[in-house]
Amino acid sequence: DTRIVFVANPNNPTGTYVPGAALESFIAGLSRDVLVVLDEAYNEYLRPEFRYDSIAWLKKFSNLVITRTFSKVYGLAGLRVGYALAAPGVADLMNRVRQPFNVNSLSLAAAAAALDDEAFVRESYELNCRGMAQIIAGLRQQGLEHIPSYGNFVTFKVPGAAAVFQRLLRAGVIVRPIAAYGMPDHLRVSIGLETENARFLDALRQALAA
């Protein structure tokens, strides 16, 4: 009875990743009557050796929809703009039910400019790689386990996660509790600038010592 399958790759909030070959094989094994929505919001953060060409799959999977966003590596979260790639038949159905004026002209102009600014995307990607290494090293230094991440955040296991979240909040550091995802003993932290990452790690150390 399954009609739609949603796959986030890399996944949120764990940051885990399904290799392209395995994902392609999974889609190939589904009935063409099942719509597959592949959320690639964090796709641009994948290291070169992990990247795959999902857009090429549209030629053979008429039931595939790929969604991407300008909110992550492009840095346009406040403009709420993204896009979907799909076979003509599916795209036509989506276009029939979409809200009119759903993206404003400013957002569209910013998105078009962002696509042309490859230097900024490279800078964002490299900043994320450095920040990821900094956060992971800091978590290990404090004896905390983390889930290997392919996005722009790290999910880590921490005793008393709810209390630690509140202590961090009082210290002016915002992380994301993910108990709603069935992970009550984990928190998720986004990668920031070097100084921001250092502040988080210092605040976490103090929160755990409290």
C-alpha positions, 0 to 999 in steps of 0.5 A: 500500500506504500505510495510515497517514499521519502529519503533524505540523503544526507539524512537529518538529524543524524547526518548519515549517508547512503552511497549512490549505488545503493540508493539507485538500486533501492529506487530501481527495486520499487514499483513505478507507482511509488513516488520517491522523494529524494531530499538532497538539502545537504548534497553540496556538503558531500566530499567529492568521493561520496558524490553521485549524479542523482539528476541522471537517474531522472531519465530512467526513474519517472517516479523520482522527485529530487528536492534541493534548497538554497538554505544550506551551503548557499546561505539563503535560509531566510529567503525560503527558496528551493527547487524540485527536479522531476520527470515532466509528468510529475512536474506537471502534477506538482505545478497544478497544485502549487500555491500561486506566488509561492516564491517572491521575486527577491528570493528568485533573484538571490537564488539565480545569483547564488547559482552563479557564485561558485566561489562562495559555495566552495568557501562554504564547503571548505569552512564546513569541512574545517568546522566539522573537524574542529567539532569532532575533535572537541567532542572526542576530547570530552569523551563524547560519541558522535554519529559520522556526519555528511551534512553541516551539523553533528549529532552527538550522544550526551548524558542528560541531554535535556538538562545539557540543552537547557544549560547551553541555552542559558549560556547563549548557545543553541543546539537542537534536542532530537528526542522527537526523533526517538533519540532522547540522549542526543543533541545536534549542533550546527557547524559554525565559524571557528570562534563559534565552534570553540564557544560551543565546545567550551560551553558544553564542557562547562554544562557537563561539569555542572 
